[in-house]
Amino acid sequence: MSKILQRTQIADAELVLDESLQIGPDLELTRCVLRCTRELAASYCTFNECKFVGIFPKEYYWHGCWFRDCTVTGNLFGHTFGPSIPRHGGGVERCDFSACRMDLCEFFTPGEGIKLPKWPSFRVQGLKAVAERIRMNGNWPKQAPVELARMAFGRDPDWCVYDAATIVQKRKVPLEELRAALVNVEGVSFED
């Protein structure tokens, strides 16, 4: 049976987020260390100056959660941050994801003050427009555009983070060739 933490404020604690603990709604955590597992249940929480570590589930939607001044380490694959449905709220402000490996992560929130992982991670701003430019450009290496375009149907996040190493592995494209193609695409950026 799961324990539920909700409608309270907790500061300076260490929590293990697994199948035995559900957090939210209306939970505010400040300066906490959150050890995550593959079985995570969080909704409508506010995280202030928290540190997230561990193994995150794939394709997780942080439903109505706010992240402010947080640090996240670990692998994030297919995570959604911010209000993909406007009435659900949530967002990310001044957070550090630089020690993460991220792929197919959507952000429905402005990206100012957010630190992202360095190359081979890259950011796509205006996903639908970038996907269309990629489809129109015939100078792309092999099947690389397929990975970039696959999230561009349906929702239109403010920006996304992809992992070029994952694309290289799936599509058998040389990393240098993919980087050379990305460097010239408006809406794509990465850190060295």
VEXNU-656546 format. One line per 4 residues: number of its first residue (from 1); their letters; for each residue y, z, x of C-alpha. Coordinates in Angstrom, 2 decimals, padded with zeros to 5 digits. Each point is the difference from the previous one (the first is absolute). Example, Ala and Ser with C-alpha at 12.3 -4.5 7.8 and 13.67 -1.06 7.14 Angstrom:
! residues 2
1) AS) -004.50 007.80 012.30  003.44 -000.66 001.37
//
This chain:
! residues 192
1) MSKI) 000.00 000.00 000.00  003.45 -000.96 001.33  002.84 002.39 000.57  003.38 -001.31 -001.24
5) LQRT) 003.31 000.85 001.66  002.88 -000.88 -002.31  003.40 001.12 -001.27  000.80 002.07 003.09
9) QIAD) 001.61 -000.10 003.44  -001.88 000.66 003.23  001.46 000.20 003.50  -001.43 000.30 003.52
13) AELV) -003.65 -000.27 -001.06  -002.99 -002.03 001.13  -001.99 -001.68 -002.77  -003.17 -002.08 000.04
17) LDES) 000.31 -002.76 -002.57  -003.54 -000.89 -001.06  -002.11 -000.23 -003.15  000.33 003.77 -000.55
21) LQIG) 003.82 -000.01 -000.20  002.18 -002.07 -002.30  003.76 000.23 000.54  002.71 -000.66 -002.56
25) PDLE) 001.74 -000.49 -002.25  003.25 001.77 000.78  -001.10 001.32 003.37  002.52 000.25 002.84
29) LTRC) -001.33 000.49 003.53  002.35 000.73 002.91  -000.92 000.08 003.72  -003.70 -000.06 -000.84
33) VLRC) -002.86 -001.52 001.98  -002.21 -002.04 -002.31  -003.46 -000.90 001.27  -001.21 -002.93 -002.07
37) TREL) -003.49 -001.28 -000.73  -001.33 -003.07 -001.74  000.05 001.87 -003.32  003.68 000.54 -000.74
41) AASY) 001.66 000.81 -003.32  003.81 000.30 000.03  002.54 -000.90 -002.67  003.65 000.79 -000.66
45) CTFN) 000.43 002.11 003.14  002.92 000.39 002.36  -000.76 000.27 003.71  002.87 001.26 002.20
49) ECKF) -000.42 000.07 003.80  -003.78 -000.04 -000.36  -002.54 -001.27 002.49  -002.95 -002.03 -001.31
53) VGIF) -003.08 -000.39 002.19  -003.54 -001.15 -000.57  -001.99 -002.71 -001.67  001.67 -001.50 -003.04
57) PKEY) -001.77 -001.76 -002.85  000.34 -003.78 -000.19  002.26 -001.53 -002.63  001.76 003.18 -001.06
61) YWHG) 003.05 000.14 -002.27  002.25 002.98 000.66  000.80 000.29 -003.71  003.56 001.27 -000.45
65) CWFR) 000.07 001.72 003.42  003.11 000.45 002.16  -000.25 000.15 003.80  003.07 001.29 001.85
69) DCTV) 000.13 000.50 003.79  -003.82 -000.04 000.26  -002.29 -001.05 002.86  -003.23 -001.83 -000.78
73) TGNL) -002.88 -000.68 002.42  -003.28 -001.72 -000.76  -001.10 -003.25 -001.63  001.76 -001.22 -003.12
77) FGHT) -001.63 -003.03 -001.61  001.26 -001.25 -003.35  002.30 002.93 -000.76  002.87 -000.31 -002.48
81) FGPS) 003.15 002.10 000.36  002.86 000.21 -002.48  000.34 -001.03 -003.62  -002.04 -003.18 -000.49
85) IPRH) 000.54 000.87 -003.66  003.67 001.11 -000.13  -000.44 002.93 -002.37  -002.49 001.65 002.40
89) GGGV) 002.59 000.71 002.70  -000.74 000.95 003.57  001.02 -001.43 003.34  000.19 000.40 003.76
93) ERCD) 003.05 001.18 001.97  000.32 000.49 003.78  -003.73 000.21 000.70  -001.95 -000.77 003.16
97) FSAC) -003.11 -002.18 -000.35  000.13 -001.14 003.64  -003.31 001.69 000.90  -001.85 -001.66 -002.90
101) RMDL) -002.07 -003.09 -000.25  001.22 -001.67 -003.19  -001.18 -003.08 -001.86  000.75 -001.35 -003.47
105) CEFF) 002.39 002.89 -000.71  002.63 -000.56 -002.68  003.37 001.75 -000.17  002.02 -000.04 -003.23
109) TPGE) 002.86 001.78 001.70  002.72 -000.92 002.52  -001.17 000.05 003.60  002.97 001.58 001.76
113) GIKL) -000.85 002.84 002.35  -003.75 -000.64 -000.08  -001.79 -000.32 003.35  -002.94 -002.38 -000.04
117) PKWP) -002.83 -000.68 002.44  000.67 -002.47 002.80  -001.59 -003.43 000.32  -002.65 -001.00 -001.07
121) SFRV) 001.41 001.52 -003.20  002.74 -002.00 -001.64  002.30 000.36 -002.99  000.54 -002.60 -002.71
125) QGLK) 003.16 000.34 -002.10  000.08 -002.05 -003.20  -003.72 -000.67 -000.15  000.00 -002.74 -002.62
129) AVAE) 002.70 -002.01 001.79  -001.73 000.42 003.37  -003.36 -001.03 -001.49  001.61 -003.13 -001.43
133) RIRM) 001.59 -000.89 003.37  -003.39 000.45 001.65  -001.72 -002.25 -002.55  002.65 -002.71 000.57
137) NGNW) -000.28 000.18 003.79  -002.78 -002.11 001.48  000.28 001.53 003.49  -002.08 003.08 -000.72
141) PKQA) -003.11 000.91 001.97  -003.18 -000.59 -002.01  -000.40 002.35 -002.98  002.64 002.61 000.94
145) PVEL) 002.26 -000.71 -003.00  -002.78 000.98 -002.38  000.28 003.66 001.04  003.78 000.03 -000.27
149) ARMA) 000.03 -001.63 -003.41  -002.80 001.96 -001.63  002.25 002.86 -001.12  002.78 -002.29 -001.20
153) FGRD) -001.48 -000.50 -003.45  001.05 002.36 -002.76  002.09 002.81 001.44  002.97 -000.63 002.28
157) PDWC) 000.55 003.00 002.30  003.23 000.44 001.94  -002.03 -000.37 003.18  -003.54 000.23 001.39
161) VYDA) -001.67 000.88 003.29  -002.86 -002.07 001.36  -002.27 000.38 003.02  -000.23 -003.22 002.03
165) ATIV) -003.17 001.28 001.72  -001.74 000.08 -003.39  001.12 -003.56 -000.77  -001.22 -001.15 003.42
169) QKRK) -003.38 001.62 -000.58  -000.44 -001.42 -003.53  001.37 -003.48 000.63  -001.01 -000.56 003.64
173) VPLE) 003.58 -000.80 001.04  001.24 000.82 003.53  002.46 002.92 -000.14  002.55 -001.83 002.18
177) ELRA) -000.12 -003.03 -002.31  000.59 002.15 -003.08  002.88 001.83 001.66  001.63 -003.29 001.03
181) ALVN) -000.17 -001.20 -003.60  001.35 003.27 -001.45  002.97 000.22 002.34  001.70 -002.93 -001.74
185) VEGV) -000.52 001.05 -003.61  003.03 001.36 -001.83  -000.94 003.35 -001.57  -002.58 000.95 002.64
189) SFED) 000.75 002.58 002.70  -001.86 002.12 002.51  000.64 002.45 002.79  -001.19 -000.51 003.58
//
